[in-house]
Amino acid sequence: MQLGSFFLVSQGQNYREVCSGHRPETSLRPGQDKMKSIFQEKAKVLNNTRIGLSYGRIALLCSRNYLAAKPGQFVMVHPDNGTDPLLRRPFSIHRLITLKHDAACIEILYKIVGKGTRQMVKLSPGDRIDILGPLGNGFAISDRLQRVYIAGGGIGAAPLLFLASALRSMKNGPVECTLFLGGRSKSDLLCMNEFVDTGIKLHVSTDDGTAGEKGFLTNPLEAAIQENCPDMIYACGPMGMLACVAGIAEKYETSCQVSIETVMACGMGACLGCAVKEKTSDAQYLHACLDGPVFDACCLSLQSGGREL
């Protein structure tokens, strides 16, 4: 999808083609065909599990409309039937499961940070929750991929399980995937068993050394690239981590897609609250809900420690 001068990697394009300034003439915005694939409904809670003190995972029974969701897309959730909180919250689709009678189950991995997520923790099986989706542009996956590195920091792991499952289930054979999973501490390493179950390789890092290698996940990621350069890097996590990953990808001329974590009020481009700066001479802005949340890393002006990369 493209807005102005924004674009995603199309299948078969390499790093130089993507970052050379060539932008395919494609555009799809709400109000056109895309609106036909967005659905609002009351989803039924199947289960809601706490993961440690700070995280939770909720499974929702949805209509078959959600079977069309792609890795990297998200839903807007209203955790209560009232008006407090007033606005929906955005959550990546963590996992998509096809059920009998063509129903869908979507899982959401969430961090408990405010009123909305504290209300989500209280939901029980049988409760109803208002959702809107699937929204946004997901990860671009080419059938030419052979080796992929995935970087996930903290709650940034949320959209990556869906992605890993898709990569390992490609029609022409599973893609070789290595996940570099990081967090501040052991308690921030999420869904390790589920990732391993997909058949991917797992490398763990923590800032404090309580699990895996001590330090940032970008260190083993760069070492792996030096040894075997991947066809693609996918990443989701804090903005500083994404900036570092993008810098490494640029250094080794490797294609990289990043999923942006940002606040959204509507999820459809009306509030303009999720602006991200484009890496252009005239400093245009894109919107994570419409143009993302997945972007080509070389197209964004990412912030790292106050520096733009």
N, C-alpha and C positions, 0 to 999 in steps of 0.2 A: 504494500500500500504506500501511496505517496501523497504528501501534502506539501505544496510548494516544491521545495527541492529535496524532500526526504524520500528515501527509498529503502527497501529491504533487499537482501541478497537474493537474486533469482537463481534458480537451479542452473548449475554449470558455470556461474560467474566465479572468478577467483578474486583474491584480495586486491590486486592492482586494478582490475576492472571496476570493482565496487568503489574504491577510493579515488578513482581517476576523475570523477566529476560527471561520468555518464549516469543519467537518471532515466529509467524507463518511464514511458508515458502511461502510467496507470493511476487510477484514482477511484477510491470507493469510500464514501462518507455516509454516515447515518442520514436518512432521507432518500437514499437510493436503495439498491437491492439489499444492502446489508441489514437494513431495518427489518426485513422479512425473516431474518434468522435470529432475532433477539426476542426473548420470551420472558414474560413476568408471570410467576405462579407461586402458589403456596406449597412449598416442598415439605415433605414429612420427615421428621428427624428419625433416623433408624438407630443411631447410637451416637454418643458424645463422650469422648474419653479424655481425661486429663493426662498430659505427658509432663511429669514433673510438676514443679510449682508454677511455671511461666507459660506453658503451652497447652494446647488442646487440639483434638481432631474430631470433627463432626462429619457424619455420613448422612446424606440427604437423598430421599427418594424423589425423583423428578420424572417428568414426562419424557417420552422418546425424543422430544425436540433437542434435549441436551446431549444426545448421542453424537451430534455433529460437532461438538466442542473439540478444539485442537489444543495441543500442549502449548502453554503460555498464555492462553486466554483466561479471563477472570469473570467473576460474578459480583454483582452488587447485592449486598445482604442487608435487610432490615431486621435486627435481632429481636424486635418487640413489636407487638401490634399497636402500641401507642405512639406518642409523638416525642418521647424522650428515650433515646436520642432521636432527633428529627430526621437526620440524614442517614442514608445507607453507608455501609462500609464495603470497600473493595477487598476481595480475596481471590487469590489464584486458585484455579482448579488443581487440586493436589493429585487426584486420581479419578478416573472415569471407569465405571464398571457397567457392563450390559447385563441387565436382569431379564427374567422371563417376561414374556408378553411385551418385549421391546421397551420396557421401562429402563430408566437410567438411574444409577446411583453415582452421585458426585461426592467426593470427600474434600473437605477444606481443612488445611492445617493452619492454625492461628496462634498468635502470641497474645497473651492477656496483658493489655496495656492501658485500657480505658473503659469507659462506661459501656460501650457497645460490646466489646469482647467479654467484659464481666457478665453481661446479660447472656451472652452465648454460652458461657460455662454452665448456667443454670438450666439450659434446655434439656429435656428428657425425651426418650423415645416416645413417639406419638405426637409430640408437639409440632406445630406448623410454623414455618419461617418463610418470610417473603423474600424471593430472590428474583434478580433480573440478569439475563445473560443468554448465551455466552457473549462476552464483550471483548473488544480489542483485537489486535493482531498478534498471533502467536509466533512461535519459533518457525523459521523457514527450514524445512528438512528436505534435503536433496537425496534422490535415490543413488547418487554417485558417492555418497559418504562411505568411507571405509574405517577411518579412525577419528574418534571424537574425544575431546576433553571437556568435562563439565565441572564448573566451579560453583560451589554453593556455600554461602556464609550465613549461619544462623537460620532465621526464618526464611531466608532466601532459598532454602531447600524446598519450599512449598511447591513451586511449579515444576521442579526438576524430576520428581518421581514419575509424573505423567510423561515427561519428555523422555526419560530413560526407558520407560516401558515401550514407547513408540519406536525408539531407535533400535531396540532389541527385537522388535516384531516386524521389521521391514519385510516386504514381500520377497525381495531378492536376497534375503539373509540378514541375520543380525549384524548391526554395526558394532565394531570394537569400541567400547566406551570405558573411560576411566573417570571416576568422580573424585574431585578434590573437595572434601567436605571440611569446613572449618567453623570454629566458634570461639567465643571468649573462654569458655570452660566446657567441661565434659557435659554439663547439663544442657548446653546449647547445640549439641550434636544430635540431629533429629533423623529418625527413620532409617538408621543404618541397616537394620536387618531387612527392611523392605527394599532398599536399594540393592543389597547383595542378592536378594531373591530374583532380581531381574537379570542377573548374570553379568553385571558390570564389575569392574575392578574398583576398589575403594581405597583412597588414601586420606587419612584423618590427621588434622592439625588443630591444636588449641593454643590460644594466646598464652595461657598459664601453664601448659604442659600437663594438665590433668588427664589427658587422653591423647594418644598418637604422638606425632612430632610437635615439639614446642615451637611456636612461631606462627606466622601467617601462611595461609594456604598458597599464596602466590609464589613462595619460595620453591616448594616441590613442583608446582605447576610449571614454572620456568625451567627447572631442571629437566622435567619430562619433555618439554618442547625441544630443548637442546639435543636430547637423545633421539626422540622420534617426533617430528613435527606432525600435528594432526591436520586433518582437512578442515576442521571447524572447532572453535571454542564456544561453548554456551556458558553463560554466567548469570547468576542472580544473587544479590546480597546488598550490603550497605554501599552507599555511593563511593566511599573511599576505596573499598575493595574492587568495585567495578572499574574505577579509574586506573587502578594498578593493573588489573587484568587487561584492560584496553591498551595500556602502555606496553605491556609485554607482547600482546598480539601485534601491535604496530611494529615493534622492534624486530619481530621475526616474520613479518609480513604474512600473518595468519588471519584468516577470516574469523570474525568474532561477533556474536550476537549477545546483547545484554538485556535482561529484563529489569526494568526500573521499579524500585519500591518508592511510592510516593503517595501523598494524601490525595484522595479524590472525593468530590461531593456528589457527582451525578453519574460519572462513568460514560457519558455520551457527548461530551464536548460543550455542554451548555454553560457550565460554571467557570470554565477556563482556569481552574485552580490547580491543574496538574502540569503546568508548563515546564518544559525542559529545554535548555539552550542548545540550538543547533550549531555545529562547527562550520560556520560560514562567515564570510567577510562582513556581512551586514547583520550578523548576530540575530537571526530569526529564531522564533520559538516554536516548538512542537508541543503536542499534548499527548501525555502518556496514555490517556484513555482511548483516543481516536487513532493516533499514529503508532502507538505502542500497545501494550507496555514493552514489547520487544523491539529493539532498535539495533541497527548495525553500529558497533562501537565506534567506528571511525567517523560516524556522522554526528556524534554528540560531543558537546563541550562538557566533559565530566569534571567534577571537582574532587581534588584529593589534597587534604590539608591546606585548603585555601588556594591551591594552584589549579589552574585549568589545564586539562590534558587533551 
